[in-house]
């Protein structure tokens, strides 16, 4: 049985291999090799390259990996800094929401004392 991440690697590997040569060259060879080594080679990738990637039914992990590839290897330095800043803001929002929901200061206040 194959794990979802291995299927995502299969989709990512297929997409990388359909990139224009100048974009493909921006991705480190070692990174592509790791994707290749860990992908599910039995998984049937079904991507319609006549459509935008955004219009595809890709796995969630595939989209996450593609976003990281774009941020770390393909986009400009300015765009990378903007994306990193936005990621930090979103993570802070998630952290704040978790803290409010699972506030460690209130954790024992909610428990009834027997």
Backbone atoms as SQL, in Angstrom:
CREATE TABLE atoms (id INTEGER PRIMARY KEY, chain TEXT, resi INTEGER, resn TEXT, atom TEXT, x REAL, y REAL, z REAL);
INSERT INTO atoms VALUES
  (1, 'A', 1, 'UNK', 'N', 0.852, -1.184, 0.000),
  (2, 'A', 1, 'UNK', 'CA', 0.000, 0.000, 0.000),
  (3, 'A', 1, 'UNK', 'C', 0.892, 1.240, 0.000),
  (4, 'A', 2, 'UNK', 'N', 0.545, 2.190, -0.813),
  (5, 'A', 2, 'UNK', 'CA', 1.342, 3.401, -0.934),
  (6, 'A', 2, 'UNK', 'C', 0.734, 4.517, -0.097),
  (7, 'A', 3, 'UNK', 'N', 1.605, 5.328, 0.445),
  (8, 'A', 3, 'UNK', 'CA', 1.154, 6.455, 1.243),
  (9, 'A', 3, 'UNK', 'C', 0.842, 7.637, 0.343),
  (10, 'A', 4, 'UNK', 'N', 0.008, 8.528, 0.825),
  (11, 'A', 4, 'UNK', 'CA', -0.393, 9.708, 0.064),
  (12, 'A', 4, 'UNK', 'C', 0.804, 10.548, -0.338),
  (13, 'A', 5, 'UNK', 'N', 1.791, 10.688, 0.544),
  (14, 'A', 5, 'UNK', 'CA', 2.939, 11.537, 0.221),
  (15, 'A', 5, 'UNK', 'C', 3.693, 10.978, -0.979),
  (16, 'A', 6, 'UNK', 'N', 3.776, 9.658, -1.089),
  (17, 'A', 6, 'UNK', 'CA', 4.454, 9.050, -2.232),
  (18, 'A', 6, 'UNK', 'C', 3.685, 9.310, -3.531),
  (19, 'A', 7, 'UNK', 'N', 2.367, 9.342, -3.424),
  (20, 'A', 7, 'UNK', 'CA', 1.542, 9.681, -4.596),
  (21, 'A', 7, 'UNK', 'C', 1.730, 11.153, -4.954),
  (22, 'A', 8, 'UNK', 'N', 1.827, 11.984, -3.932),
  (23, 'A', 8, 'UNK', 'CA', 2.079, 13.415, -4.170),
  (24, 'A', 8, 'UNK', 'C', 3.425, 13.600, -4.851),
  (25, 'A', 9, 'UNK', 'N', 4.438, 12.865, -4.403),
  (26, 'A', 9, 'UNK', 'CA', 5.745, 12.933, -5.063),
  (27, 'A', 9, 'UNK', 'C', 5.626, 12.523, -6.528),
  (28, 'A', 10, 'UNK', 'N', 4.769, 11.554, -6.823),
  (29, 'A', 10, 'UNK', 'CA', 4.562, 11.134, -8.211),
  (30, 'A', 10, 'UNK', 'C', 3.979, 12.277, -9.039),
  (31, 'A', 11, 'UNK', 'N', 2.991, 12.958, -8.484),
  (32, 'A', 11, 'UNK', 'CA', 2.411, 14.095, -9.197),
  (33, 'A', 11, 'UNK', 'C', 3.433, 15.208, -9.370),
  (34, 'A', 12, 'UNK', 'N', 4.171, 15.502, -8.318),
  (35, 'A', 12, 'UNK', 'CA', 5.185, 16.558, -8.383),
  (36, 'A', 12, 'UNK', 'C', 6.244, 16.206, -9.420),
  (37, 'A', 13, 'UNK', 'N', 6.697, 14.966, -9.412),
  (38, 'A', 13, 'UNK', 'CA', 7.722, 14.535, -10.362),
  (39, 'A', 13, 'UNK', 'C', 7.230, 14.706, -11.798),
  (40, 'A', 14, 'UNK', 'N', 5.986, 14.343, -12.040),
  (41, 'A', 14, 'UNK', 'CA', 5.410, 14.488, -13.377),
  (42, 'A', 14, 'UNK', 'C', 5.344, 15.962, -13.778),
  (43, 'A', 15, 'UNK', 'N', 4.919, 16.794, -12.866),
  (44, 'A', 15, 'UNK', 'CA', 4.809, 18.228, -13.150),
  (45, 'A', 15, 'UNK', 'C', 6.185, 18.831, -13.403),
  (46, 'A', 16, 'UNK', 'N', 7.149, 18.488, -12.561),
  (47, 'A', 16, 'UNK', 'CA', 8.513, 19.005, -12.744),
  (48, 'A', 16, 'UNK', 'C', 9.039, 18.642, -14.128),
  (49, 'A', 17, 'UNK', 'N', 8.751, 17.426, -14.548),
  (50, 'A', 17, 'UNK', 'CA', 9.250, 16.972, -15.845),
  (51, 'A', 17, 'UNK', 'C', 8.505, 17.575, -17.029),
  (52, 'A', 18, 'UNK', 'N', 7.463, 18.322, -16.757),
  (53, 'A', 18, 'UNK', 'CA', 6.744, 19.047, -17.811),
  (54, 'A', 18, 'UNK', 'C', 7.036, 20.554, -17.776),
  (55, 'A', 19, 'UNK', 'N', 7.930, 20.969, -16.879),
  (56, 'A', 19, 'UNK', 'CA', 8.283, 22.387, -16.798),
  (57, 'A', 19, 'UNK', 'C', 9.116, 22.802, -18.009),
  (58, 'A', 20, 'UNK', 'N', 9.074, 24.091, -18.286),
  (59, 'A', 20, 'UNK', 'CA', 9.954, 24.643, -19.315),
  (60, 'A', 20, 'UNK', 'C', 11.389, 24.474, -18.834),
  (61, 'A', 21, 'UNK', 'N', 12.324, 24.244, -19.747),
  (62, 'A', 21, 'UNK', 'CA', 13.715, 23.964, -19.354),
  (63, 'A', 21, 'UNK', 'C', 14.334, 25.011, -18.421),
  (64, 'A', 22, 'UNK', 'N', 14.052, 26.287, -18.626),
  (65, 'A', 22, 'UNK', 'CA', 14.658, 27.306, -17.759),
  (66, 'A', 22, 'UNK', 'C', 14.132, 27.231, -16.322),
  (67, 'A', 23, 'UNK', 'N', 12.899, 26.786, -16.128),
  (68, 'A', 23, 'UNK', 'CA', 12.367, 26.603, -14.779),
  (69, 'A', 23, 'UNK', 'C', 12.897, 25.309, -14.172),
  (70, 'A', 24, 'UNK', 'N', 12.945, 24.266, -14.970),
  (71, 'A', 24, 'UNK', 'CA', 13.457, 22.976, -14.517),
  (72, 'A', 24, 'UNK', 'C', 14.881, 23.111, -13.981),
  (73, 'A', 25, 'UNK', 'N', 15.696, 23.887, -14.662),
  (74, 'A', 25, 'UNK', 'CA', 17.101, 24.054, -14.278),
  (75, 'A', 25, 'UNK', 'C', 17.266, 24.762, -12.932),
  (76, 'A', 26, 'UNK', 'N', 16.247, 25.484, -12.489),
  (77, 'A', 26, 'UNK', 'CA', 16.321, 26.198, -11.214),
  (78, 'A', 26, 'UNK', 'C', 16.167, 25.260, -10.015),
  (79, 'A', 27, 'UNK', 'N', 15.619, 24.095, -10.247),
  (80, 'A', 27, 'UNK', 'CA', 15.389, 23.135, -9.162),
  (81, 'A', 27, 'UNK', 'C', 16.626, 22.254, -9.033),
  (82, 'A', 28, 'UNK', 'N', 17.196, 22.153, -7.833),
  (83, 'A', 28, 'UNK', 'CA', 18.405, 21.342, -7.672),
  (84, 'A', 28, 'UNK', 'C', 18.197, 19.892, -8.116),
  (85, 'A', 29, 'UNK', 'N', 19.187, 19.387, -8.810),
  (86, 'A', 29, 'UNK', 'CA', 19.145, 18.013, -9.319),
  (87, 'A', 29, 'UNK', 'C', 18.920, 17.014, -8.183),
  (88, 'A', 30, 'UNK', 'N', 19.569, 17.243, -7.033),
  (89, 'A', 30, 'UNK', 'CA', 19.440, 16.349, -5.884),
  (90, 'A', 30, 'UNK', 'C', 17.998, 16.314, -5.368),
  (91, 'A', 31, 'UNK', 'N', 17.342, 17.460, -5.417),
  (92, 'A', 31, 'UNK', 'CA', 15.943, 17.540, -4.975),
  (93, 'A', 31, 'UNK', 'C', 15.061, 16.695, -5.888),
  (94, 'A', 32, 'UNK', 'N', 15.253, 16.847, -7.174),
  (95, 'A', 32, 'UNK', 'CA', 14.467, 16.078, -8.147),
  (96, 'A', 32, 'UNK', 'C', 14.737, 14.582, -7.968),
  (97, 'A', 33, 'UNK', 'N', 15.983, 14.223, -7.724),
  (98, 'A', 33, 'UNK', 'CA', 16.331, 12.814, -7.508),
  (99, 'A', 33, 'UNK', 'C', 15.622, 12.252, -6.280),
  (100, 'A', 34, 'UNK', 'N', 15.533, 13.040, -5.197),
  (101, 'A', 34, 'UNK', 'CA', 14.833, 12.593, -3.980),
  (102, 'A', 34, 'UNK', 'C', 13.340, 12.406, -4.246),
  (103, 'A', 35, 'UNK', 'N', 12.770, 13.306, -5.008),
  (104, 'A', 35, 'UNK', 'CA', 11.359, 13.170, -5.379),
  (105, 'A', 35, 'UNK', 'C', 11.172, 11.871, -6.171),
  (106, 'A', 36, 'UNK', 'N', 12.064, 11.639, -7.117),
  (107, 'A', 36, 'UNK', 'CA', 12.001, 10.431, -7.946),
  (108, 'A', 36, 'UNK', 'C', 12.146, 9.169, -7.094),
  (109, 'A', 37, 'UNK', 'N', 13.083, 9.163, -6.167),
  (110, 'A', 37, 'UNK', 'CA', 13.327, 7.993, -5.320),
  (111, 'A', 37, 'UNK', 'C', 12.134, 7.656, -4.432),
  (112, 'A', 38, 'UNK', 'N', 11.408, 8.676, -4.004),
  (113, 'A', 38, 'UNK', 'CA', 10.330, 8.472, -3.035),
  (114, 'A', 38, 'UNK', 'C', 8.933, 8.434, -3.633),
  (115, 'A', 39, 'UNK', 'N', 8.826, 8.612, -4.922),
  (116, 'A', 39, 'UNK', 'CA', 7.491, 8.617, -5.535),
  (117, 'A', 39, 'UNK', 'C', 6.958, 7.188, -5.679),
  (118, 'A', 40, 'UNK', 'N', 5.650, 7.101, -5.792),
  (119, 'A', 40, 'UNK', 'CA', 4.983, 5.822, -6.012),
  (120, 'A', 40, 'UNK', 'C', 4.968, 5.583, -7.520),
  (121, 'A', 41, 'UNK', 'N', 5.851, 4.736, -7.974),
  (122, 'A', 41, 'UNK', 'CA', 6.002, 4.512, -9.416),
  (123, 'A', 41, 'UNK', 'C', 4.822, 3.742, -10.010),
  (124, 'A', 42, 'UNK', 'N', 3.988, 3.162, -9.155),
  (125, 'A', 42, 'UNK', 'CA', 2.801, 2.445, -9.632),
  (126, 'A', 42, 'UNK', 'C', 1.567, 3.345, -9.705),
  (127, 'A', 43, 'UNK', 'N', 1.671, 4.524, -9.107),
  (128, 'A', 43, 'UNK', 'CA', 0.545, 5.454, -9.086),
  (129, 'A', 43, 'UNK', 'C', 0.367, 6.084, -10.461),
  (130, 'A', 44, 'UNK', 'N', -0.848, 6.046, -10.972),
  (131, 'A', 44, 'UNK', 'CA', -1.159, 6.593, -12.282),
  (132, 'A', 44, 'UNK', 'C', -1.464, 8.089, -12.158),
  (133, 'A', 45, 'UNK', 'N', -0.503, 8.906, -12.551),
  (134, 'A', 45, 'UNK', 'CA', -0.672, 10.360, -12.505),
  (135, 'A', 45, 'UNK', 'C', -1.581, 10.764, -13.653),
  (136, 'A', 46, 'UNK', 'N', -2.602, 11.553, -13.325),
  (137, 'A', 46, 'UNK', 'CA', -3.581, 11.941, -14.329),
  (138, 'A', 46, 'UNK', 'C', -3.695, 13.465, -14.357),
  (139, 'A', 47, 'UNK', 'N', -2.754, 14.099, -15.032),
  (140, 'A', 47, 'UNK', 'CA', -2.737, 15.555, -15.117),
  (141, 'A', 47, 'UNK', 'C', -2.958, 15.964, -16.558),
  (142, 'A', 48, 'UNK', 'N', -3.893, 16.889, -16.742),
  (143, 'A', 48, 'UNK', 'CA', -4.204, 17.408, -18.074),
  (144, 'A', 48, 'UNK', 'C', -3.422, 18.708, -18.259),
  (145, 'A', 49, 'UNK', 'N', -2.357, 18.640, -19.036),
  (146, 'A', 49, 'UNK', 'CA', -1.486, 19.798, -19.204),
  (147, 'A', 49, 'UNK', 'C', -2.048, 20.854, -20.150),
  (148, 'A', 50, 'UNK', 'N', -3.246, 20.624, -20.658),
  (149, 'A', 50, 'UNK', 'CA', -3.907, 21.674, -21.431),
  (150, 'A', 50, 'UNK', 'C', -4.625, 22.640, -20.488),
  (151, 'A', 51, 'UNK', 'N', -4.716, 22.265, -19.200),
  (152, 'A', 51, 'UNK', 'CA', -5.348, 23.099, -18.176),
  (153, 'A', 51, 'UNK', 'C', -4.286, 23.652, -17.231),
  (154, 'A', 52, 'UNK', 'N', -4.660, 24.696, -16.530),
  (155, 'A', 52, 'UNK', 'CA', -3.802, 25.283, -15.501),
  (156, 'A', 52, 'UNK', 'C', -3.661, 24.303, -14.332),
  (157, 'A', 53, 'UNK', 'N', -2.547, 24.380, -13.644),
  (158, 'A', 53, 'UNK', 'CA', -2.337, 23.555, -12.443),
  (159, 'A', 53, 'UNK', 'C', -3.431, 23.836, -11.415),
  (160, 'A', 54, 'UNK', 'N', -3.866, 25.086, -11.341),
  (161, 'A', 54, 'UNK', 'CA', -4.921, 25.452, -10.390),
  (162, 'A', 54, 'UNK', 'C', -6.248, 24.796, -10.709),
  (163, 'A', 55, 'UNK', 'N', -6.431, 24.372, -11.955),
  (164, 'A', 55, 'UNK', 'CA', -7.679, 23.726, -12.364),
  (165, 'A', 55, 'UNK', 'C', -7.618, 22.200, -12.267),
  (166, 'A', 56, 'UNK', 'N', -6.523, 21.691, -11.737),
  (167, 'A', 56, 'UNK', 'CA', -6.332, 20.245, -11.618),
  (168, 'A', 56, 'UNK', 'C', -6.806, 19.743, -10.262),
  (169, 'A', 57, 'UNK', 'N', -7.202, 18.490, -10.220),
  (170, 'A', 57, 'UNK', 'CA', -7.543, 17.849, -8.953),
  (171, 'A', 57, 'UNK', 'C', -6.288, 17.157, -8.434),
  (172, 'A', 58, 'UNK', 'N', -5.432, 17.942, -7.814),
  (173, 'A', 58, 'UNK', 'CA', -4.186, 17.426, -7.273),
  (174, 'A', 58, 'UNK', 'C', -4.349, 17.134, -5.787),
  (175, 'A', 59, 'UNK', 'N', -3.506, 16.258, -5.288),
  (176, 'A', 59, 'UNK', 'CA', -3.498, 15.981, -3.854),
  (177, 'A', 59, 'UNK', 'C', -3.057, 17.228, -3.091),
  (178, 'A', 60, 'UNK', 'N', -3.544, 17.363, -1.875),
  (179, 'A', 60, 'UNK', 'CA', -3.186, 18.523, -1.050),
  (180, 'A', 60, 'UNK', 'C', -1.668, 18.592, -0.847),
  (181, 'A', 61, 'UNK', 'N', -1.051, 17.437, -0.585),
  (182, 'A', 61, 'UNK', 'CA', 0.402, 17.403, -0.393),
  (183, 'A', 61, 'UNK', 'C', 1.139, 17.833, -1.662),
  (184, 'A', 62, 'UNK', 'N', 0.597, 17.519, -2.813),
  (185, 'A', 62, 'UNK', 'CA', 1.207, 17.941, -4.078),
  (186, 'A', 62, 'UNK', 'C', 1.238, 19.459, -4.149),
  (187, 'A', 63, 'UNK', 'N', 0.132, 20.082, -3.814),
  (188, 'A', 63, 'UNK', 'CA', 0.059, 21.547, -3.858),
  (189, 'A', 63, 'UNK', 'C', 1.042, 22.181, -2.864),
  (190, 'A', 64, 'UNK', 'N', 1.174, 21.576, -1.694),
  (191, 'A', 64, 'UNK', 'CA', 2.102, 22.094, -0.690),
  (192, 'A', 64, 'UNK', 'C', 3.538, 22.001, -1.201),
  (193, 'A', 65, 'UNK', 'N', 3.896, 20.852, -1.761),
  (194, 'A', 65, 'UNK', 'CA', 5.258, 20.661, -2.286),
  (195, 'A', 65, 'UNK', 'C', 5.523, 21.617, -3.437),
  (196, 'A', 66, 'UNK', 'N', 4.562, 21.761, -4.341),
  (197, 'A', 66, 'UNK', 'CA', 4.731, 22.686, -5.468),
  (198, 'A', 66, 'UNK', 'C', 4.903, 24.124, -4.983),
  (199, 'A', 67, 'UNK', 'N', 4.166, 24.490, -3.953),
  (200, 'A', 67, 'UNK', 'CA', 4.307, 25.838, -3.391),
  (201, 'A', 67, 'UNK', 'C', 5.712, 26.051, -2.835),
  (202, 'A', 68, 'UNK', 'N', 6.224, 25.044, -2.154),
  (203, 'A', 68, 'UNK', 'CA', 7.580, 25.141, -1.598),
  (204, 'A', 68, 'UNK', 'C', 8.622, 25.218, -2.719),
  (205, 'A', 69, 'UNK', 'N', 8.430, 24.446, -3.760),
  (206, 'A', 69, 'UNK', 'CA', 9.359, 24.486, -4.902),
  (207, 'A', 69, 'UNK', 'C', 9.336, 25.875, -5.525),
  (208, 'A', 70, 'UNK', 'N', 8.148, 26.415, -5.727),
  (209, 'A', 70, 'UNK', 'CA', 8.031, 27.754, -6.310),
  (210, 'A', 70, 'UNK', 'C', 8.737, 28.774, -5.427),
  (211, 'A', 71, 'UNK', 'N', 8.438, 28.730, -4.127),
  (212, 'A', 71, 'UNK', 'CA', 9.018, 29.691, -3.187),
  (213, 'A', 71, 'UNK', 'C', 10.533, 29.564, -3.097),
  (214, 'A', 72, 'UNK', 'N', 11.023, 28.352, -2.985),
  (215, 'A', 72, 'UNK', 'CA', 12.444, 28.149, -2.706),
  (216, 'A', 72, 'UNK', 'C', 13.350, 28.169, -3.927),
  (217, 'A', 73, 'UNK', 'N', 12.811, 27.860, -5.105),
  (218, 'A', 73, 'UNK', 'CA', 13.685, 27.712, -6.271),
  (219, 'A', 73, 'UNK', 'C', 13.317, 28.545, -7.495),
  (220, 'A', 74, 'UNK', 'N', 12.058, 28.849, -7.677),
  (221, 'A', 74, 'UNK', 'CA', 11.634, 29.429, -8.956),
  (222, 'A', 74, 'UNK', 'C', 11.400, 30.937, -8.896),
  (223, 'A', 75, 'UNK', 'N', 10.751, 31.413, -7.864),
  (224, 'A', 75, 'UNK', 'CA', 10.384, 32.827, -7.839),
  (225, 'A', 75, 'UNK', 'C', 11.585, 33.733, -7.560),
  (226, 'A', 76, 'UNK', 'N', 11.364, 35.024, -7.745),
  (227, 'A', 76, 'UNK', 'CA', 12.423, 36.015, -7.491),
  (228, 'A', 76, 'UNK', 'C', 12.669, 36.141, -5.983),
  (229, 'A', 77, 'UNK', 'N', 13.796, 36.746, -5.618),
  (230, 'A', 77, 'UNK', 'CA', 14.123, 36.947, -4.199),
  (231, 'A', 77, 'UNK', 'C', 13.073, 37.806, -3.509),
  (232, 'A', 78, 'UNK', 'N', 12.592, 38.820, -4.225),
  (233, 'A', 78, 'UNK', 'CA', 11.581, 39.708, -3.648),
  (234, 'A', 78, 'UNK', 'C', 10.284, 38.946, -3.378),
  (235, 'A', 79, 'UNK', 'N', 9.864, 38.162, -4.342),
  (236, 'A', 79, 'UNK', 'CA', 8.636, 37.379, -4.189),
  (237, 'A', 79, 'UNK', 'C', 8.810, 36.347, -3.072),
  (238, 'A', 80, 'UNK', 'N', 9.994, 35.747, -2.977),
  (239, 'A', 80, 'UNK', 'CA', 10.283, 34.762, -1.934),
  (240, 'A', 80, 'UNK', 'C', 10.126, 35.402, -0.553),
  (241, 'A', 81, 'UNK', 'N', 10.682, 36.603, -0.387),
  (242, 'A', 81, 'UNK', 'CA', 10.574, 37.293, 0.904),
  (243, 'A', 81, 'UNK', 'C', 9.115, 37.603, 1.238),
  (244, 'A', 82, 'UNK', 'N', 8.359, 38.001, 0.232),
  (245, 'A', 82, 'UNK', 'CA', 6.934, 38.285, 0.418),
  (246, 'A', 82, 'UNK', 'C', 6.186, 37.022, 0.843),
  (247, 'A', 83, 'UNK', 'N', 6.475, 35.907, 0.178),
  (248, 'A', 83, 'UNK', 'CA', 5.809, 34.645, 0.508),
  (249, 'A', 83, 'UNK', 'C', 6.182, 34.173, 1.912),
  (250, 'A', 84, 'UNK', 'N', 7.443, 34.304, 2.274),
  (251, 'A', 84, 'UNK', 'CA', 7.878, 33.915, 3.608),
  (252, 'A', 84, 'UNK', 'C', 7.190, 34.772, 4.664),
  (253, 'A', 85, 'UNK', 'N', 7.085, 36.067, 4.397),
  (254, 'A', 85, 'UNK', 'CA', 6.402, 36.986, 5.323),
  (255, 'A', 85, 'UNK', 'C', 4.929, 36.579, 5.477),
  (256, 'A', 86, 'UNK', 'N', 4.272, 36.283, 4.353),
  (257, 'A', 86, 'UNK', 'CA', 2.867, 35.862, 4.398),
  (258, 'A', 86, 'UNK', 'C', 2.703, 34.542, 5.148),
  (259, 'A', 87, 'UNK', 'N', 3.651, 33.616, 4.944),
  (260, 'A', 87, 'UNK', 'CA', 3.613, 32.336, 5.669),
  (261, 'A', 87, 'UNK', 'C', 3.699, 32.567, 7.169),
  (262, 'A', 88, 'UNK', 'N', 4.592, 33.453, 7.579),
  (263, 'A', 88, 'UNK', 'CA', 4.752, 33.748, 9.010),
  (264, 'A', 88, 'UNK', 'C', 3.471, 34.343, 9.596),
  (265, 'A', 89, 'UNK', 'N', 2.848, 35.229, 8.845),
  (266, 'A', 89, 'UNK', 'CA', 1.595, 35.849, 9.304),
  (267, 'A', 89, 'UNK', 'C', 0.513, 34.785, 9.468),
  (268, 'A', 90, 'UNK', 'N', 0.386, 33.903, 8.474),
  (269, 'A', 90, 'UNK', 'CA', -0.636, 32.846, 8.539),
  (270, 'A', 90, 'UNK', 'C', -0.358, 31.872, 9.681),
  (271, 'A', 91, 'UNK', 'N', 0.900, 31.516, 9.872),
  (272, 'A', 91, 'UNK', 'CA', 1.253, 30.616, 10.981),
  (273, 'A', 91, 'UNK', 'C', 0.957, 31.267, 12.332),
  (274, 'A', 92, 'UNK', 'N', 1.216, 32.560, 12.433),
  (275, 'A', 92, 'UNK', 'CA', 0.916, 33.279, 13.681),
  (276, 'A', 92, 'UNK', 'C', -0.587, 33.277, 13.948),
  (277, 'A', 93, 'UNK', 'N', -1.388, 33.456, 12.902),
  (278, 'A', 93, 'UNK', 'CA', -2.852, 33.414, 13.059),
  (279, 'A', 93, 'UNK', 'C', -3.306, 32.038, 13.530),
  (280, 'A', 94, 'UNK', 'N', -2.741, 30.984, 12.921),
  (281, 'A', 94, 'UNK', 'CA', -3.101, 29.622, 13.321),
  (282, 'A', 94, 'UNK', 'C', -2.681, 29.350, 14.763),
  (283, 'A', 95, 'UNK', 'N', -1.502, 29.808, 15.119),
  (284, 'A', 95, 'UNK', 'CA', -1.000, 29.618, 16.469),
  (285, 'A', 95, 'UNK', 'C', -1.893, 30.336, 17.479),
  (286, 'A', 96, 'UNK', 'N', -2.300, 31.547, 17.139),
  (287, 'A', 96, 'UNK', 'CA', -3.175, 32.323, 18.028),
  (288, 'A', 96, 'UNK', 'C', -4.515, 31.612, 18.212),
  (289, 'A', 97, 'UNK', 'N', -5.073, 31.102, 17.117),
  (290, 'A', 97, 'UNK', 'CA', -6.355, 30.399, 17.196),
  (291, 'A', 97, 'UNK', 'C', -6.227, 29.134, 18.054),
  (292, 'A', 98, 'UNK', 'N', -5.144, 28.391, 17.889),
  (293, 'A', 98, 'UNK', 'CA', -4.921, 27.191, 18.702),
  (294, 'A', 98, 'UNK', 'C', -4.759, 27.561, 20.168),
  (295, 'A', 99, 'UNK', 'N', -4.020, 28.634, 20.422),
  (296, 'A', 99, 'UNK', 'CA', -3.785, 29.071, 21.802),
  (297, 'A', 99, 'UNK', 'C', -5.106, 29.468, 22.459),
  (298, 'A', 100, 'UNK', 'N', -5.971, 30.132, 21.704),
  (299, 'A', 100, 'UNK', 'CA', -7.264, 30.521, 22.260),
  (300, 'A', 100, 'UNK', 'C', -8.134, 29.298, 22.521),
  (301, 'A', 101, 'UNK', 'N', -8.080, 28.339, 21.624),
  (302, 'A', 101, 'UNK', 'CA', -8.903, 27.141, 21.777),
  (303, 'A', 101, 'UNK', 'C', -8.374, 26.224, 22.869),
  (304, 'A', 102, 'UNK', 'N', -7.061, 26.070, 22.912),
  (305, 'A', 102, 'UNK', 'CA', -6.439, 25.157, 23.865),
  (306, 'A', 102, 'UNK', 'C', -5.521, 25.911, 24.821),
  (307, 'A', 103, 'UNK', 'N', -5.990, 27.001, 25.354),
  (308, 'A', 103, 'UNK', 'CA', -5.179, 27.850, 26.225),
  (309, 'A', 103, 'UNK', 'C', -4.627, 27.050, 27.396),
  (310, 'A', 104, 'UNK', 'N', -3.299, 26.914, 27.472),
  (311, 'A', 104, 'UNK', 'CA', -2.718, 26.133, 28.574),
  (312, 'A', 104, 'UNK', 'C', -2.969, 26.753, 29.942),
  (313, 'A', 105, 'UNK', 'N', -3.194, 28.059, 29.990),
  (314, 'A', 105, 'UNK', 'CA', -3.473, 28.713, 31.273),
  (315, 'A', 105, 'UNK', 'C', -4.840, 28.323, 31.812),
  (316, 'A', 106, 'UNK', 'N', -5.782, 28.012, 30.914),
  (317, 'A', 106, 'UNK', 'CA', -7.141, 27.650, 31.316),
  (318, 'A', 106, 'UNK', 'C', -7.363, 26.144, 31.349),
  (319, 'A', 107, 'UNK', 'N', -6.381, 25.387, 30.968),
  (320, 'A', 107, 'UNK', 'CA', -6.536, 23.950, 30.822),
  (321, 'A', 107, 'UNK', 'C', -7.059, 23.292, 32.090),
  (322, 'A', 108, 'UNK', 'N', -6.502, 23.656, 33.222),
  (323, 'A', 108, 'UNK', 'CA', -6.914, 23.019, 34.464),
  (324, 'A', 108, 'UNK', 'C', -8.095, 23.717, 35.115),
  (325, 'A', 109, 'UNK', 'N', -8.416, 24.923, 34.712),
  (326, 'A', 109, 'UNK', 'CA', -9.569, 25.638, 35.252),
  (327, 'A', 109, 'UNK', 'C', -10.869, 24.999, 34.793),
  (328, 'A', 110, 'UNK', 'N', -10.852, 24.421, 33.571),
  (329, 'A', 110, 'UNK', 'CA', -12.053, 23.819, 33.012),
  (330, 'A', 110, 'UNK', 'C', -12.389, 22.466, 33.636),
  (331, 'A', 111, 'UNK', 'N', -11.390, 21.824, 34.191),
  (332, 'A', 111, 'UNK', 'CA', -11.586, 20.495, 34.764),
  (333, 'A', 111, 'UNK', 'C', -12.318, 20.598, 36.100),
  (334, 'A', 112, 'UNK', 'N', -13.326, 19.754, 36.252),
  (335, 'A', 112, 'UNK', 'CA', -14.047, 19.710, 37.524),
  (336, 'A', 112, 'UNK', 'C', -13.214, 18.960, 38.542),
  (337, 'A', 113, 'UNK', 'N', -13.210, 19.476, 39.730),
  (338, 'A', 113, 'UNK', 'CA', -12.472, 18.826, 40.813),
  (339, 'A', 113, 'UNK', 'C', -13.405, 17.870, 41.518),
  (340, 'A', 114, 'UNK', 'N', -12.973, 16.625, 41.609),
  (341, 'A', 114, 'UNK', 'CA', -13.796, 15.596, 42.295),
  (342, 'A', 114, 'UNK', 'C', -13.517, 15.593, 43.769);
